[in-house]
């Protein structure tokens, strides 16, 4: 996405919360500057785990591997 507003942030929060409620994790990667700044200023990373915001798809795949491994490290950056 190239831009996001409060409605978009709310939609992403809803999806991430639904995933969390079903014991799944949302991973976000490759955010452009404007959407990233809006998400950070809204507190989104703190709510859903800063470790779940990855700079690129390879990092997101690595994060998914850690989460799916069942290790304590997998949940380290996840905020309940």
C-alpha positions in Angstrom: 0.0 0.0 0.0 1.2 3.5 -0.7 -0.8 5.4 1.9 -3.1 4.7 4.8 -5.4 6.8 7.0 -7.2 6.2 10.3 -9.8 4.0 8.7 -7.1 1.8 7.2 -5.3 1.6 10.5 -8.6 0.5 12.2 -9.2 -2.2 9.5 -5.7 -3.6 10.0 -6.2 -3.5 13.8 -9.5 -5.5 13.4 -7.8 -8.1 11.2 -4.8 -8.4 13.5 -7.1 -8.8 16.5 -9.2 -11.4 14.8 -6.0 -13.3 13.9 -4.7 -13.1 17.5 -8.1 -14.3 18.8 -7.8 -17.4 16.6 -4.2 -17.9 17.9 -2.6 -16.8 14.6 -0.2 -13.9 14.0 -0.3 -11.1 11.5 3.0 -10.2 9.9 3.6 -7.0 8.0 6.5 -6.4 5.7 7.8 -3.8 3.3 5.8 -0.9 4.5 6.4 2.3 2.6 7.3 5.5 4.6 3.8 7.0 4.9 2.0 3.9 6.0 4.8 2.9 8.3 4.8 6.4 10.0 1.1 6.3 10.5 1.1 2.7 11.9 4.0 3.6 14.3 2.3 6.8 15.5 -0.9 4.9 16.1 0.9 2.5 18.4 0.1 -0.4 16.1 3.5 -2.2 16.6 3.2 -2.0 20.4 -0.3 -3.6 20.3 0.6 -6.4 17.9 4.3 -7.0 18.4 7.1 -4.8 17.0 8.8 -8.0 15.9 5.9 -8.7 13.5 6.8 -5.7 11.4 9.5 -6.8 9.0 11.5 -4.7 6.5 11.1 -7.2 3.6 9.4 -10.5 2.8 12.5 -12.5 3.5 12.6 -11.2 7.1 8.8 -11.9 7.4 9.4 -15.5 6.3 12.2 -15.9 8.9 9.9 -14.4 11.5 7.1 -16.9 10.5 9.6 -19.8 10.8 10.5 -18.7 14.3 6.8 -18.2 15.3 5.9 -21.7 13.9 8.8 -23.4 15.6 7.0 -23.2 19.0 10.1 -21.8 20.7 9.8 -19.1 23.4 11.7 -16.8 21.0 8.7 -17.0 18.6 6.5 -15.1 21.0 9.3 -12.8 22.4 8.3 -9.7 20.4 4.5 -10.4 20.7 2.6 -8.2 23.0 -0.5 -9.7 24.5 
